[in-house]
């Protein structure tokens, strides 16, 4: 692994300097038997062959694992340093590990610069201004007996496709779907912002309460929005935590998304998420976890754990 390239990466990425402002850090980067030291001081990066005896901490991985991390499309478990550590592919050690947590975001950005950037295709410049088909509105509704003002955007006609954003984000994640005629010709694409996210207002009295997004509250919010909008058995897909909650929708409210209503299943159901290994449900379910293999086709770029629930089976959004 050519860690010396980190010097040029740091010089060419001005967004890195603020991440390492006031930083005084020495890191050993070990790839098998070969070690390089990474010195970061107030945003400046210097790489030296050989281990530093006074390193704050050491990041150790097999050369093949570093190669996976630096590849253009890293495999699952190699996308981030934290992910590699969680998967047991990266060992973190040293006297000042707190410094890794303090500068983790900057280190992730710096080391991910080792990856070959895919060729960018610039968007064509329109000859005349173009108004996109997506329309945004507010719906006043109740969630758990509390009044809310929820913002949503929609485009297209056909089967309702309810898109769930990840925590801390908003419905803009799905802007590509709103502008994809192949999707909007068959689906009514709808994305709403969770309360206190994006353009959705926080509920009255929020300043005197602690906002906690739990599985129960997330499911309740989705079901309340579905009812407020009068969506009949919509397709539901989500990104990250939005994808995870689809499983709970299937388990708790599957009949409201399946035109076949109740159905009997074999003792062990199977579910699969995009980019994740296939696994078995831990106990018998009355309704199957319905997860799409291929839902990443629904939007530009990876959607993390993108899941789709509809009609008692996984289905692709594209023909």
C-alpha positions as CSV (number, residue, x, y, z in Angstrom):
1,X,0.0,0.0,0.0
2,X,1.4,3.4,-1.1
3,X,0.7,5.5,2.0
4,X,3.0,8.2,0.7
5,X,0.2,9.3,-1.7
6,X,-1.5,10.8,1.4
7,X,0.7,13.9,1.3
8,X,-0.6,14.8,-2.2
9,X,-4.2,13.9,-1.2
10,X,-4.0,16.3,1.7
11,X,-2.6,19.1,-0.4
12,X,-5.3,18.7,-3.1
13,X,-8.3,18.5,-0.7
14,X,-8.8,21.8,1.1
15,X,-11.7,20.3,3.0
16,X,-9.2,18.3,5.0
17,X,-7.3,21.2,6.6
18,X,-10.2,22.3,8.9
19,X,-10.6,18.7,10.1
20,X,-7.0,18.7,11.3
21,X,-6.8,22.3,12.6
22,X,-4.7,22.4,15.8
23,X,-4.0,18.7,15.3
24,X,-0.7,17.3,16.5
25,X,-0.8,13.6,15.7
26,X,1.5,10.7,14.8
27,X,0.0,7.5,13.5
28,X,1.7,4.2,12.4
29,X,0.0,2.6,9.4
30,X,1.0,-1.1,9.3
31,X,0.3,-3.3,6.2
32,X,1.6,-6.7,7.1
33,X,5.3,-6.4,7.8
34,X,5.6,-2.9,6.3
35,X,4.9,0.2,8.4
36,X,4.7,3.9,7.5
37,X,4.3,6.8,9.9
38,X,1.7,9.5,9.3
39,X,2.4,12.8,10.8
40,X,-0.4,15.4,10.9
41,X,0.4,18.9,12.3
42,X,-2.1,21.7,11.9
43,X,-3.5,20.3,8.7
44,X,-0.1,19.5,7.1
45,X,0.5,15.8,6.3
46,X,3.9,14.1,6.2
47,X,4.4,10.3,5.5
48,X,7.7,8.5,6.4
49,X,8.7,5.0,5.7
50,X,9.1,3.1,9.0
51,X,7.4,3.1,12.3
52,X,7.5,6.0,14.7
53,X,8.4,5.2,18.2
54,X,6.2,7.9,19.7
55,X,3.1,7.2,17.7
56,X,-0.2,8.1,19.3
57,X,-1.8,4.9,17.9
58,X,-1.3,2.3,15.2
59,X,-3.7,1.1,12.5
60,X,-2.8,-2.4,11.4
61,X,-4.3,-4.5,8.6
62,X,-3.2,-7.1,6.1
63,X,-2.0,-5.7,2.8
64,X,-5.0,-7.3,1.1
65,X,-7.4,-5.6,3.5
66,X,-5.8,-2.2,2.8
67,X,-6.1,-2.9,-0.9
68,X,-9.8,-3.7,-0.5
69,X,-10.3,-0.4,1.5
70,X,-8.5,1.5,-1.2
71,X,-10.4,-0.1,-4.1
72,X,-12.9,2.0,-6.1
73,X,-15.7,-0.1,-4.8
74,X,-14.7,-1.5,-1.4
75,X,-16.5,-4.8,-0.4
76,X,-18.8,-4.8,2.6
77,X,-16.8,-4.3,5.8
78,X,-14.1,-2.4,4.1
79,X,-15.8,0.9,3.2
80,X,-14.6,2.7,6.3
81,X,-11.9,2.4,9.0
82,X,-14.5,1.9,11.6
83,X,-16.2,-0.7,9.5
84,X,-12.9,-2.6,9.0
85,X,-12.3,-2.5,12.8
86,X,-15.8,-3.8,13.4
87,X,-15.3,-6.6,10.9
88,X,-12.0,-7.5,12.5
89,X,-10.0,-6.5,9.5
90,X,-8.3,-3.5,11.2
91,X,-6.5,-3.5,14.6
92,X,-6.3,-0.3,16.5
93,X,-3.7,0.0,19.3
94,X,-1.6,2.5,21.1
95,X,-1.4,4.7,24.2
96,X,-3.7,7.5,22.9
97,X,-6.6,5.9,21.1
98,X,-8.8,8.8,22.2
99,X,-7.1,10.7,19.4
100,X,-8.5,8.3,16.8
101,X,-12.0,9.0,17.9
102,X,-11.3,12.8,18.0
103,X,-10.1,12.9,14.4
104,X,-11.9,9.9,13.0
105,X,-13.9,11.8,10.4
106,X,-10.8,13.5,9.0
107,X,-8.8,10.3,8.9
108,X,-11.6,8.6,7.1
109,X,-11.7,11.4,4.5
110,X,-7.9,11.4,4.2
111,X,-7.4,7.6,3.7
112,X,-10.4,7.3,1.5
113,X,-8.5,9.6,-0.9
114,X,-6.4,6.6,-1.7
115,X,-9.3,5.3,-3.8
116,X,-9.5,5.9,-7.5
117,X,-12.3,8.4,-8.2
118,X,-14.8,7.2,-10.8
119,X,-15.0,9.3,-13.9
120,X,-17.4,12.1,-13.4
121,X,-20.0,12.8,-16.0
122,X,-21.0,16.5,-15.7
123,X,-24.7,17.3,-16.0
124,X,-25.6,18.9,-19.3
125,X,-26.2,22.7,-19.2
126,X,-29.8,23.3,-20.2
127,X,-30.4,25.8,-23.1
128,X,-33.4,27.1,-21.2
129,X,-34.5,27.0,-17.6
130,X,-36.2,23.7,-16.7
131,X,-38.8,23.2,-13.9
132,X,-38.4,19.7,-12.3
133,X,-41.5,17.6,-11.9
134,X,-41.3,17.2,-8.1
135,X,-43.9,19.2,-6.1
136,X,-43.5,20.0,-2.4
137,X,-46.3,20.6,0.1
138,X,-47.2,20.4,3.8
139,X,-49.7,18.1,5.4
140,X,-51.1,18.8,8.9
141,X,-51.6,15.6,10.7
142,X,-51.5,13.8,14.1
143,X,-48.7,11.5,15.2
144,X,-49.3,9.8,18.5
145,X,-52.0,12.3,19.4
146,X,-49.7,15.3,18.8
147,X,-50.2,17.8,16.0
148,X,-47.5,17.9,13.3
149,X,-46.7,19.8,10.2
150,X,-45.0,17.4,7.8
151,X,-43.3,18.4,4.5
152,X,-43.3,16.0,1.6
153,X,-42.5,16.0,-2.1
154,X,-43.9,13.8,-4.8
155,X,-43.7,13.2,-8.5
156,X,-45.2,10.7,-11.0
157,X,-48.3,8.5,-11.2
158,X,-49.1,4.9,-10.5
159,X,-48.3,2.7,-7.5
160,X,-47.4,4.8,-4.4
161,X,-43.7,4.5,-3.7
162,X,-43.0,5.8,-0.2
163,X,-39.3,6.7,0.3
164,X,-37.8,7.0,3.8
165,X,-34.7,9.0,4.4
166,X,-32.0,8.2,6.9
167,X,-31.6,9.9,10.3
168,X,-30.4,13.5,10.2
169,X,-31.2,13.8,6.5
170,X,-34.4,14.6,4.5
171,X,-36.3,13.7,1.4
172,X,-33.7,15.3,-0.9
173,X,-32.0,12.0,-0.9
174,X,-34.5,10.8,-3.5
175,X,-34.3,13.8,-5.9
176,X,-33.0,11.4,-8.6
177,X,-36.1,9.3,-8.4
178,X,-38.3,12.4,-8.8
179,X,-36.5,13.2,-12.0
180,X,-36.4,9.6,-13.4
181,X,-39.2,9.2,-16.0
182,X,-38.7,5.4,-16.1
183,X,-39.7,5.4,-12.4
184,X,-42.3,8.2,-12.3
185,X,-44.1,6.7,-15.3
186,X,-45.2,3.8,-13.1
187,X,-44.8,5.0,-9.6
188,X,-46.1,8.0,-7.6
189,X,-42.8,8.7,-5.7
190,X,-43.4,10.3,-2.3
191,X,-40.7,11.3,0.2
192,X,-41.5,13.0,3.5
193,X,-39.3,14.6,6.0
194,X,-39.4,13.2,9.5
195,X,-40.5,15.6,12.3
196,X,-37.7,18.2,13.0
197,X,-35.9,17.0,9.9
198,X,-35.6,19.0,6.6
199,X,-38.6,21.3,6.2
200,X,-40.9,19.4,8.6
201,X,-41.6,21.5,11.7
202,X,-40.9,20.2,15.1
203,X,-44.0,19.6,17.2
204,X,-45.3,22.3,19.6
205,X,-43.4,22.3,22.9
206,X,-40.3,20.7,21.4
207,X,-38.1,23.1,23.2
208,X,-39.1,21.6,26.5
209,X,-38.9,18.0,25.4
210,X,-36.2,15.5,24.4
211,X,-36.5,14.3,20.9
212,X,-35.7,10.6,20.6
213,X,-36.2,8.6,17.4
214,X,-37.1,5.1,18.4
215,X,-38.3,2.1,16.3
216,X,-41.8,2.5,17.7
217,X,-42.0,6.2,17.0
218,X,-40.6,5.8,13.5
219,X,-43.1,3.1,12.6
220,X,-45.9,5.1,14.1
221,X,-44.9,8.2,12.0
222,X,-44.8,6.2,8.8
223,X,-48.2,4.6,9.4
224,X,-49.7,8.0,10.4
225,X,-48.4,9.6,7.1
226,X,-49.7,6.6,5.1
227,X,-53.1,7.1,6.6
228,X,-53.1,10.9,6.3
229,X,-52.2,10.6,2.6
230,X,-54.6,7.8,1.9
231,X,-52.0,5.5,0.4
232,X,-53.4,2.1,-0.4
233,X,-50.7,-0.7,-0.1
234,X,-47.8,1.5,-1.1
235,X,-44.3,0.3,-1.9
236,X,-42.0,1.3,0.9
237,X,-38.2,1.7,0.6
238,X,-35.7,3.3,2.8
239,X,-32.0,4.2,3.2
240,X,-30.0,3.2,6.2
241,X,-32.3,3.4,9.3
242,X,-35.1,4.0,6.8
243,X,-34.3,0.6,5.3
244,X,-34.1,-1.1,8.7
245,X,-37.5,0.1,9.7
246,X,-39.1,-1.5,6.6
247,X,-38.5,-4.8,8.3
248,X,-40.6,-3.7,11.3
249,X,-43.3,-2.5,9.0
250,X,-43.4,-5.9,7.4
251,X,-43.6,-7.6,10.8
252,X,-46.1,-5.3,12.4
253,X,-48.2,-4.1,9.6
254,X,-47.5,-6.4,6.7
255,X,-51.2,-6.8,5.9
256,X,-51.6,-3.1,5.1
257,X,-48.9,-3.4,2.4
258,X,-49.8,-6.8,1.0
259,X,-52.9,-7.1,-1.2
260,X,-53.1,-10.8,-0.3
261,X,-53.5,-9.7,3.3
262,X,-52.8,-12.5,5.8
263,X,-50.6,-15.4,4.6
264,X,-49.0,-18.4,6.2
265,X,-45.2,-18.9,5.9
266,X,-42.8,-21.6,6.4
267,X,-41.3,-21.7,9.9
268,X,-38.2,-19.8,8.9
269,X,-38.5,-16.7,6.7
270,X,-35.6,-15.2,4.9
271,X,-34.7,-11.6,4.4
272,X,-31.9,-9.9,2.5
273,X,-30.7,-6.4,2.4
274,X,-28.7,-4.7,-0.3
275,X,-25.0,-4.9,0.4
276,X,-25.5,-7.2,3.4
277,X,-25.1,-11.0,3.8
278,X,-28.2,-13.1,3.6
279,X,-29.5,-14.2,7.0
280,X,-32.4,-16.1,8.6
281,X,-35.0,-14.5,10.8
282,X,-34.5,-15.6,14.4
283,X,-38.0,-16.9,15.0
284,X,-41.2,-17.8,13.0
285,X,-43.0,-14.9,11.5
286,X,-46.6,-14.8,10.3
287,X,-45.7,-12.4,7.6
288,X,-42.5,-12.5,5.5
289,X,-39.8,-9.8,5.7
290,X,-40.0,-8.5,2.1
291,X,-36.8,-7.0,1.1
292,X,-35.7,-6.1,-2.5
293,X,-32.5,-7.4,-3.9
294,X,-31.6,-4.8,-6.5
295,X,-33.3,-1.7,-4.9
296,X,-30.1,0.1,-5.4
297,X,-31.3,0.7,-9.0
298,X,-33.9,3.1,-7.6
299,X,-31.6,6.1,-7.1
300,X,-28.2,7.4,-8.0
301,X,-25.3,5.9,-6.1
302,X,-25.4,3.4,-3.3
303,X,-28.4,3.6,-0.9
304,X,-26.8,1.6,1.9
305,X,-29.4,-0.9,3.1
306,X,-32.1,0.0,0.6
307,X,-35.2,-2.1,1.2
308,X,-38.5,-2.5,-0.7
309,X,-41.7,-4.0,0.6
310,X,-44.7,-4.6,-1.6
311,X,-47.2,-7.2,-2.8
312,X,-45.8,-10.1,-0.8
313,X,-42.5,-10.2,-2.7
314,X,-39.3,-8.4,-3.4
315,X,-39.6,-6.4,-6.6
316,X,-37.4,-4.2,-8.8
317,X,-38.4,-0.7,-9.6
318,X,-37.0,-0.7,-13.1
319,X,-38.1,-3.0,-15.9
